[in-house]
């Protein structure tokens, strides 16, 4: 569902007009009390003929990275009646208003940048959605003043939507076995590396540490490893929930709808499945045994099942264009992605891209900033890949729209073998605190150090 203008005939605000007129169509966001209630409401509305979409919650809801149900304004009263008839109390119903940012343009700036950039900045001020060509301009400009304005706008949007607090997550890379042949990845099935699998007790030991220092979310990440199938994952998820109550993010690849559903019912909260690129031809090049439509289908299933849905792309993949990146950002917006991981391409030993140059740090940070401008209230990590190229790059990203850092908590005896790219930086709690301080961000209150 896209917000825009609706064509109607007849009476408008008490005045009868002949022919057609255009009025701005309103949309509303329903925020449920929990994920199960959200899915129930969405099902009821659809069964009663109301078109819905699942999108990131509005800033005024006060909830970071929750999912809201988006409906057309003409269906608002009908939706309220359905909620009343089914005795469902919700957290709130909000008009889906444009986010306006007055003060981005001043006389000094107007005299030093292009008219095209000013027009785009005015659209950002007014909360209007950007076109692909405008996103391309923001990604392409070499003008220092324009780049500074992009970062300033992204930082302001971040602060007004998700706040000035650094979110910290803990990741456990529990298996580097993978049945896929992705050309850019160092743990692909054809690469000759030392393989490992952590067992449940080893994983729970790390989970216990993360819980002890106050982290609320653990990320369980692996290659697509058949040994760690759905049943084993369900057992692990249930144990983590019982012993710690932590939120769980899974990053374990493509699965069937039934498997995603079972994992969600077991207690998984979030799922990260990067699109990597929305260019079909490029996707096939880097995923010789993958299918673009299957990846899209998986992302839609995750959204339909009520996961906090994660995606992302790689900046600097051989063959990628600025236009490709712009379309990636529009995909994140249109799909209603909640978590967007954007990192530079870094070559991995033993892969066909081993001798290719890494992705550009500046373009990666710019992509994060423009993604924040376009997608507003989402999680955007300052990625480990950025930290692997430059420690300062991670700080720069936090000043340009990023709001999250993922710690690497894989045990030392395994972590050097989870080399999805060369010279991976092992971001720890001390480096996250350092980055927050340098970026002027507050540490989360849940942290216990």
Beta strands, then each sheet from edge to edge (+ up, - down):
strand 1: 5-12
strand 2: 15-24
strand 3: 27-31
strand 4: 53-56
strand 5: 67-72
strand 6: 92-95
strand 7: 165-175
strand 8: 217-222
strand 9: 247-251
strand 10: 270-272
strand 11: 308-315
strand 12: 339-344
strand 13: 404-408
strand 14: 442-443
sheet 1: 1+ 2-
sheet 2: 4+ 5- 3+ 6-
sheet 3: 12+ 11+ 10+ 9+ 8+ 7+ 13+
sheet 4: 12+ 11+ 10+ 9+ 8+ 7+ 14+
end
